Amino acid sequence: MAYILGISAYYHDSAACLLKNGEVIAAAQEERFSRIKNDESFPAEAIKFCLKFGSISLAEVDHVVFYEKPFLKFERLLETYVNFAPKGLRSFLKSMPVWLKDKLFIKKNIARALNAIDSNWKKSRTILFADHHRSHAASAFYPSPFEQAVVLTVDGVGEWATTTVSVGHSAQLTLKKEINFPNSIGLLYSAFTYYLGFKVNSDEYKVMGLASYGTPVYKQLIYDHLIDVKTDGSFLLNMDYFDYCTGLKMTNKKFDKLFGHPPRAKGEALLTFHKDIASSIQKVTEEIMIKLTQSLYREFAIDNLCIAGGVALNCIVNSAIRQHSGFKQVWVQPAAGDAGGALGAAYSVFYEHLSGVRNVDPQADGMKQSLLGPSYTPNEVINALSAYGLNYEKVEHELYYRKIAEYLAEGKVIAYFKGRTEFGPRALGCRSILADPRNSEMKAILNAKIKFRESFRPFAPAILDEFADLYFGEGSKNRYMLFTENYSDHSYGHQASNAVLIPGAAHVDGTARVQIVNQVHHPDFHKVITAFYNLTGCPAVINTSLNVMNEPMASSPEDAICCFLNTEIDILAIEGLLIDKRDRTLAV
């Protein structure tokens, strides 16, 4: 029996995961415990959770692996400063002390942190290191439902690589080609994230949402000045316009001059210009990724594609790839960002270092619906409610789901907490805010009064698997909210079939980031939506993460209670208990 602990940390979105004989037992992001969004610190609490859930001590773990190689990263940093000298002195002086004090000695720091968790874990034990993009590729291929696949990883940058192509067959994963720093689709998109006044490595999804409100009028300007795209989809960036190699910013004054505006200040009004900029970079990214994947399909003639890396969280790009690349099936790792690197590093050790045997199920992936985080006992939930002075109603079995459906039908917003916390950025029906998608005003209500976020942000529908084709047409759907589907009030025979419309879950461009809810893979959430369908004839609910803007998704009962009390959420449904805000006896 082999236990493998995978770790990602020290950049953003740190996480830990535990494999047992190649099966993922537990995985969690540190932010869910620290409550610091995109927490980059050593994932001590996530590790403790994984060990506790696996009922083992750290000393019983056979292998510990880190998701990237810090010395190679440091080499890239030094070479970049040398190549761009004398530019970048300020950035160099700021970053070097951090590297020389901490980041260059990650192995020593990890050993010390693990020993603090369990003194029986000896500091002298071997710690393995996986290549950053190898970790992404492994996270994409090994849990996928494919025996063979092309594997594409795209993000900002790892050690040197920004884009890699591998071929996976059974338990073998072979690197075929790569694009290296500073040429990066992820950094190009992040440069525009910065220019639009959003936070880099955090708010790229806001650019994606904003893009639908604009038109890509600056697309050709981007192609003419910023990026040279080859016929096979490979690319070169014109570094004259970017500062991320040597500066403390993503873009420079030449970039500003090209588009005729300075970077948008935080909180500044979003103009038509900003919406058009977002639309333009989104369209460029889609076109490059389509060209790249079309080339890969022609070259390798394999029907399956797996994707990971931060760019793989752009669900519009994923849908464009699925529609235009030629690949018959596309599978995206639900924790595609750096958190998933912990998982991929552990898989690499099992299949490549230990020569593990891979058993593929074509009907199901190995991610277990990505419900891999903490769960809580009824007593823990009740104690948390009591600590906040909250009255609760205990409701048994099917009546519980019927009452939730009734609340939703009345227009109430529900915080839904059940089972294990999701691993990755998407709420998938265990730490969710639920609402009625029939109400076209629900998006504005949720954004303004509950999520406290920008009005342009869309909400996603979770729909019963058996109704997905009726609402979104035939074709591949996704259990992880990683693709968009076209939705129209008059498409797919809605009127002829008397299907109930769901305008509250559709984006301004007529698309929706759909979560398909299957009775086998997610039975509890399926019961929630089925009860709503039985009452209203609508087989879908709005599903968004249980948090407010700039906070991590809720994990513990206390997290859920705080979100419930500090927003205009009406009902908290938590592990078979119902709390109506009107009945609470004590507010926070």
Secondary structure, 3 states (H helix, E strand, C coil): CCEEEEEECCCCCCEEEEEECCEEEEEEECHHHHCCCCCCCCCHHHHHHHHHHHCCCHHHCCEEEECCCHHHHHHHHHHHHHHHCCCCHHHHHHHHHHHHHCHHHHHHHHHHHHHHHCCCCCCCCCEEECCHHHHHHHHHHCCCCCCEEEEEEECCCCCCEEEEEEEEECCEEEEEEEEECCCCHHHHHHHHHHHCCCCCCCCHHHHHHHHCCCCCCCHHHHHHHCEEECCCCCEEECHHHECCCCCCCCECHHHHHHHCCCCCCCCCCCCHHHHHHHHHHHHHHHHHHHHHHHHHHHHHCCCEEEEECHHHHCHHHHHHHHHHCCCCEEEECCCCCHHHHHHHHHHHHHHHHCCCCCCCCCCCCCCHHHECCCCCCHHHHHHHHHHCCCCCEECCHHHHHHHHHHHHHCCCCEEEECCCCECCCCCCCCEEEEECCCCCCHHHHHHHHHHCCCCCCCCEEEEEHHHHHHHHCCCCCCCCCCCEEECCCCCCCHHHHCCCCCHHHCCCCCEEECEEECCCCCHHHHHHHHHHHHHHCCCEEEEEECCCCCCCCCCCHHHHHHHHHCCCCCEEEECCEEEEHHHCCCCC
